[in-house]
Amino acid sequence: MCKTYGSAGSQAKIRRSFVEKTIDGFSGLLLEDFYAERIAGQAGLMQGLHPGIKVVTTLLLILVAVSLHSWPALLLCNLWAILLATVSNVPLRTFLQRVWLVVPIFTGVIILPSLFNLVHPGDPLLVLYHFGSIHRFGPWQLPSTLAITRQGVAGGVILVLRVGACVSLCVLLTLTTRWGHLLRGLGMVKVPELFIRIMEMTYRYIYVLLNTASEMFMARKSRTVGRSRTLEQQQFVSGALGALWMKSVVLSDEVHAAMIARGYRGTPRTLSNFKIHLLDGCWALLAVAFSLVLLLGDRFVG
C-alpha cells in the first residue's frame, strides 16, 4: 500500500515504512479485542446464557460436527451457527469474515492433493492431462490421465464444511462471551486450574506487551525525519525485541505482585454472580435435540 501525492504534471509515491505498518498492526489487534468485548456485552441469546452451560453445549456441538460424514448434515450445522450469530446480534459480516475467509484458505491447502487421482483414486470428474499410458516408478504408479475425482471433491467439501462448523462454533463462543466469563465457565466444567491460569495471564499480558511495543515504535517514528533505510529499520527491530524481552521480565513480576495485592488467589473472579436460569435449561435441551437431529439425519443420509 502506498500514499500518492501529486502536483501539476508530476506524482511521487511514498511507501509506508515498516515502522508505520507495525504500529497499524498493533492498533488493529487492540481495536479487534475491544470490538469483540463490545459484541460480548450486547443483548443477545448467547450473551445471556450461563458460561458453563455455553461451554458444555458448544463442546457437544463440536463433537457432533466432527462425527458427521454427510454434507447435508454439515451444511445444516453451519447454517445453525449462522442463525445463532444472527439471534445473538453478532454482525453477520464480521462472523463470516472470521470463519469463511480463513477456513477455505488453510483447509484448501490441506485437501488440494486429495482432489487428484494421483493421491485419491476414483471416478474422474475433470480430466486435466493425458499421459497416454500407465507409468511405473518402483512401488509408485502414475495413471494414464491426471484428473480430479468425484470422491476427492466430495471428501474435500465434507472436510471444509466440518472445519467450518467447528470454527464457527468456537468463534461464536468467543465473540459472545467476555474473557473472564469464559475462563469462569471453563473452571465450572473442571478444566485444570493450571491451564486456566496460563490462559488468563497470557491474555492479560499479551496486550500489555502490545501496548509497550506500540509505544516503542511510536517513539521511534516521532524521532525519525524522512525515510530511514531498511538496514536501520532492521537494526531497530532487533534492538526493540531485546528491550521488550527485558521489560517483559521486569513487568511480569510487577503484574503478578499487583494481582496478589488486589486479592488474586489463582482463581478468575468476575463481578457477575452466575446462576442457572430457565433460559439455560431450555438452551441445553435445544442443543441436545439439535445434536440428535444431526446425528440421525447424518445416519439416514449416509
C-alpha positions as CSV (number, residue, x, y, z in Angstrom):
1,M,0.0,0.0,0.0
2,C,1.4,3.4,-0.8
3,K,0.3,7.1,-0.5
4,T,0.3,9.2,-3.6
5,Y,1.0,13.0,-3.6
6,G,0.6,14.8,-6.8
7,S,1.3,18.2,-8.3
8,A,0.8,19.7,-11.7
9,G,2.3,17.1,-14.1
10,S,4.2,15.1,-11.5
11,Q,3.4,12.5,-8.8
12,A,5.5,10.9,-6.2
13,K,4.8,7.7,-4.5
14,I,5.9,7.3,-0.9
15,R,5.7,3.8,0.5
16,R,4.8,3.3,4.1
17,S,7.7,2.3,6.3
18,F,8.0,-0.9,8.3
19,V,7.5,1.1,11.5
20,E,4.2,2.6,10.3
21,K,2.9,-0.8,9.3
22,T,3.9,-2.3,12.6
23,I,2.1,0.5,14.5
24,D,-1.0,0.0,12.5
25,G,-0.8,-3.8,13.1
26,F,-0.6,-3.3,16.9
27,S,-3.5,-0.8,16.8
28,G,-5.6,-3.2,14.7
29,L,-5.1,-6.0,17.3
30,L,-6.1,-3.8,20.2
31,L,-9.2,-2.5,18.3
32,E,-10.2,-6.0,17.4
33,D,-10.2,-7.1,21.0
34,F,-12.2,-4.0,22.0
35,Y,-14.7,-4.8,19.3
36,A,-15.1,-8.4,20.4
37,E,-15.7,-7.3,24.0
38,R,-18.3,-4.9,22.8
39,I,-20.1,-7.7,21.0
40,A,-20.0,-9.8,24.1
41,G,-21.6,-7.0,26.1
42,Q,-24.6,-6.7,23.8
43,A,-28.0,-8.2,24.5
44,G,-28.5,-11.5,22.6
45,L,-29.3,-15.1,23.0
46,M,-25.8,-16.4,23.5
47,Q,-24.7,-13.5,25.7
48,G,-27.4,-14.2,28.2
49,L,-26.5,-17.8,28.8
50,H,-24.6,-19.2,31.7
51,P,-20.9,-19.5,30.8
52,G,-20.7,-23.1,32.0
53,I,-23.8,-24.2,30.0
54,K,-22.5,-22.3,27.0
55,V,-19.1,-24.1,27.1
56,V,-20.6,-27.5,27.5
57,T,-23.2,-27.2,24.7
58,T,-20.5,-25.7,22.4
59,L,-18.2,-28.7,23.0
60,L,-21.1,-31.0,22.4
61,L,-22.0,-29.4,19.1
62,I,-18.3,-29.5,18.1
63,L,-18.1,-33.2,18.9
64,V,-21.2,-33.8,16.9
65,A,-19.9,-31.8,13.9
66,V,-16.6,-33.8,14.0
67,S,-18.6,-37.1,13.8
68,L,-20.8,-36.1,10.9
69,H,-20.0,-37.6,7.5
70,S,-22.6,-36.3,5.1
71,W,-22.5,-32.8,3.6
72,P,-26.3,-32.0,4.1
73,A,-25.9,-32.6,7.9
74,L,-22.7,-30.5,8.0
75,L,-24.3,-27.7,6.0
76,L,-27.2,-27.7,8.4
77,C,-24.7,-27.4,11.3
78,N,-23.1,-24.4,9.6
79,L,-26.5,-22.8,9.0
80,W,-27.3,-23.3,12.7
81,A,-24.2,-21.4,13.7
82,I,-25.1,-18.5,11.3
83,L,-28.6,-18.5,12.8
84,L,-27.2,-18.4,16.3
85,A,-24.9,-15.5,15.3
86,T,-27.9,-13.6,14.0
87,V,-30.1,-14.0,17.1
88,S,-27.1,-13.1,19.2
89,N,-26.7,-9.7,17.5
90,V,-23.3,-10.7,16.1
91,P,-22.7,-8.7,12.9
92,L,-23.1,-11.3,10.1
93,R,-20.3,-9.8,8.0
94,T,-17.8,-10.0,10.9
95,F,-18.8,-13.5,11.7
96,L,-18.5,-14.8,8.1
97,Q,-15.2,-13.0,7.6
98,R,-13.7,-14.6,10.7
99,V,-14.7,-18.0,9.6
100,W,-15.1,-18.3,5.8
101,L,-12.1,-16.1,4.9
102,V,-9.8,-18.4,6.9
103,V,-11.2,-21.9,6.6
104,P,-11.2,-22.2,2.7
105,I,-7.6,-21.0,2.5
106,F,-6.0,-23.2,5.2
107,T,-8.2,-26.2,4.7
108,G,-7.9,-25.9,0.9
109,V,-4.1,-26.2,1.1
110,I,-4.6,-29.5,3.0
111,I,-7.2,-31.0,0.8
112,L,-5.8,-29.9,-2.6
113,P,-3.6,-33.0,-3.2
114,S,-6.5,-35.3,-2.4
115,L,-8.6,-33.9,-5.2
116,F,-6.4,-35.6,-7.8
117,N,-6.4,-39.3,-8.8
118,L,-2.7,-39.4,-8.1
119,V,-3.5,-39.3,-4.3
120,H,-7.1,-40.3,-4.2
121,P,-8.1,-42.8,-6.9
122,G,-11.7,-42.6,-8.0
123,D,-14.1,-41.7,-10.8
124,P,-12.8,-38.9,-13.0
125,L,-14.7,-35.7,-12.7
126,L,-12.5,-33.4,-14.7
127,V,-9.6,-34.7,-16.8
128,L,-6.7,-32.3,-16.8
129,Y,-4.0,-34.2,-18.8
130,H,-3.5,-37.4,-20.8
131,F,-0.2,-39.2,-20.3
132,G,-1.0,-41.8,-22.9
133,S,-0.2,-44.9,-20.8
134,I,0.4,-46.0,-17.2
135,H,3.9,-45.4,-15.9
136,R,5.6,-47.2,-13.0
137,F,8.3,-45.7,-10.8
138,G,9.2,-48.6,-8.4
139,P,6.3,-49.0,-6.0
140,W,4.5,-45.9,-7.4
141,Q,2.2,-46.0,-10.4
142,L,1.3,-42.9,-12.5
143,P,-2.1,-43.3,-14.1
144,S,-2.7,-42.7,-17.8
145,T,-4.6,-39.5,-17.0
146,L,-4.4,-36.7,-14.5
147,A,-7.9,-35.9,-13.3
148,I,-9.9,-34.5,-10.4
149,T,-12.0,-37.3,-8.9
150,R,-15.6,-37.2,-7.7
151,Q,-14.6,-38.9,-4.5
152,G,-11.8,-36.4,-3.9
153,V,-14.1,-33.4,-4.4
154,A,-16.8,-35.0,-2.1
155,G,-14.2,-35.6,0.6
156,G,-12.8,-32.1,0.3
157,V,-16.3,-30.5,0.6
158,I,-17.1,-32.5,3.7
159,L,-13.8,-31.6,5.3
160,V,-14.3,-27.9,4.6
161,L,-17.8,-27.9,5.9
162,R,-16.7,-29.9,9.0
163,V,-13.9,-27.5,9.8
164,G,-16.1,-24.5,9.1
165,A,-18.7,-25.8,11.5
166,C,-16.2,-26.3,14.3
167,V,-14.5,-22.9,13.7
168,S,-18.0,-21.2,13.5
169,L,-19.0,-22.6,16.9
170,C,-15.7,-21.6,18.5
171,V,-15.8,-18.0,17.1
172,L,-19.4,-17.7,18.2
173,L,-18.4,-18.7,21.7
174,T,-15.5,-16.3,22.0
175,L,-17.5,-13.4,20.4
176,T,-20.4,-13.7,22.7
177,T,-18.5,-14.4,26.0
178,R,-16.3,-12.0,27.9
179,W,-12.9,-13.4,28.6
180,G,-13.3,-13.5,32.3
181,H,-16.7,-15.2,32.0
182,L,-15.2,-17.7,29.5
183,L,-12.5,-18.7,32.0
184,R,-15.1,-19.0,34.7
185,G,-17.1,-21.3,32.5
186,L,-14.0,-23.4,31.8
187,G,-13.4,-23.7,35.5
188,M,-17.0,-24.9,36.1
189,V,-16.5,-27.8,33.6
190,K,-13.4,-28.9,35.5
191,V,-10.8,-27.7,33.1
192,P,-7.4,-27.9,35.0
193,E,-6.8,-24.8,37.1
194,L,-3.2,-24.5,35.9
195,F,-4.4,-24.3,32.2
196,I,-6.9,-21.6,33.2
197,R,-4.2,-19.6,35.0
198,I,-1.9,-19.8,31.9
199,M,-4.6,-18.6,29.6
200,E,-5.6,-15.8,32.0
201,M,-2.1,-14.5,32.3
202,T,-1.4,-14.8,28.6
203,Y,-4.5,-12.9,27.7
204,R,-3.7,-10.1,30.2
205,Y,0.0,-9.9,29.5
206,I,-0.1,-10.0,25.7
207,Y,-1.9,-6.7,25.4
208,V,0.4,-5.1,27.9
209,L,3.3,-6.2,25.7
210,L,1.5,-5.0,22.6
211,N,0.9,-1.6,24.1
212,T,4.6,-1.4,25.2
213,A,5.8,-2.3,21.7
214,S,3.4,0.1,20.1
215,E,4.8,2.9,22.3
216,M,8.4,2.0,21.4
217,F,7.6,2.0,17.7
218,M,5.7,5.3,18.0
219,A,8.7,6.9,19.8
220,R,10.9,5.7,17.0
221,K,8.7,7.2,14.4
222,S,8.4,10.6,16.2
223,R,12.2,10.8,16.3
224,T,12.7,9.9,12.6
225,V,12.9,12.6,9.9
226,G,12.3,11.4,6.4
227,R,12.5,7.7,5.4
228,S,15.1,5.5,7.1
229,R,17.0,2.8,5.3
230,T,15.9,-0.8,5.5
231,L,19.1,-1.8,7.4
232,E,18.4,0.8,10.0
233,Q,14.8,-0.4,10.5
234,Q,16.1,-4.0,10.9
235,Q,18.6,-2.9,13.4
236,F,15.9,-1.1,15.4
237,V,13.6,-4.1,15.3
238,S,16.3,-6.4,16.6
239,G,17.2,-3.9,19.4
240,A,13.5,-3.4,20.2
241,L,13.0,-7.2,20.6
242,G,15.8,-7.4,23.2
243,A,14.5,-4.3,25.1
244,L,10.9,-5.7,25.0
245,W,12.1,-9.0,26.4
246,M,13.9,-7.3,29.3
247,K,10.8,-5.2,30.0
248,S,8.6,-8.2,30.0
249,V,10.7,-10.0,32.6
250,V,10.5,-7.0,34.9
251,L,6.9,-6.3,34.2
252,S,5.8,-9.9,34.8
253,D,6.9,-9.6,38.4
254,E,5.2,-6.3,38.8
255,V,1.9,-7.6,37.3
256,H,1.9,-10.7,39.5
257,A,2.6,-8.6,42.6
258,A,-0.2,-6.2,41.7
259,M,-2.6,-9.0,41.2
260,I,-1.7,-10.6,44.6
261,A,-2.1,-7.2,46.3
262,R,-5.6,-6.9,44.8
263,G,-6.8,-10.3,46.1
264,Y,-5.8,-12.7,43.4
265,R,-5.6,-16.3,44.7
266,G,-5.3,-18.2,41.5
267,T,-9.0,-18.3,40.6
268,P,-10.5,-16.0,38.0
269,R,-13.0,-13.6,39.6
270,T,-15.8,-11.6,37.9
271,L,-18.3,-9.1,39.1
272,S,-21.1,-11.3,37.8
273,N,-22.8,-13.9,40.0
274,F,-23.7,-16.7,37.6
275,K,-26.9,-18.7,38.3
276,I,-28.6,-21.2,36.1
277,H,-32.0,-19.9,34.8
278,L,-34.8,-21.3,32.8
279,L,-33.3,-20.0,29.6
280,D,-30.1,-22.0,30.2
281,G,-32.1,-25.2,30.7
282,C,-34.2,-24.5,27.5
283,W,-31.0,-23.8,25.6
284,A,-29.3,-27.1,26.8
285,L,-32.4,-29.1,25.8
286,L,-32.4,-27.4,22.4
287,A,-28.7,-28.1,21.8
288,V,-29.1,-31.8,22.7
289,A,-32.2,-32.1,20.5
290,F,-30.4,-30.5,17.6
291,S,-27.4,-32.7,18.1
292,L,-29.7,-35.8,17.9
293,V,-31.3,-34.4,14.8
294,L,-27.9,-34.0,13.2
295,L,-26.7,-37.5,14.1
296,L,-29.9,-39.2,13.0
297,G,-30.0,-37.2,9.8
298,D,-26.4,-38.0,9.0
299,R,-27.1,-41.7,9.6
300,F,-30.1,-41.6,7.4
301,V,-28.5,-39.7,4.5
302,G,-25.3,-41.7,4.8
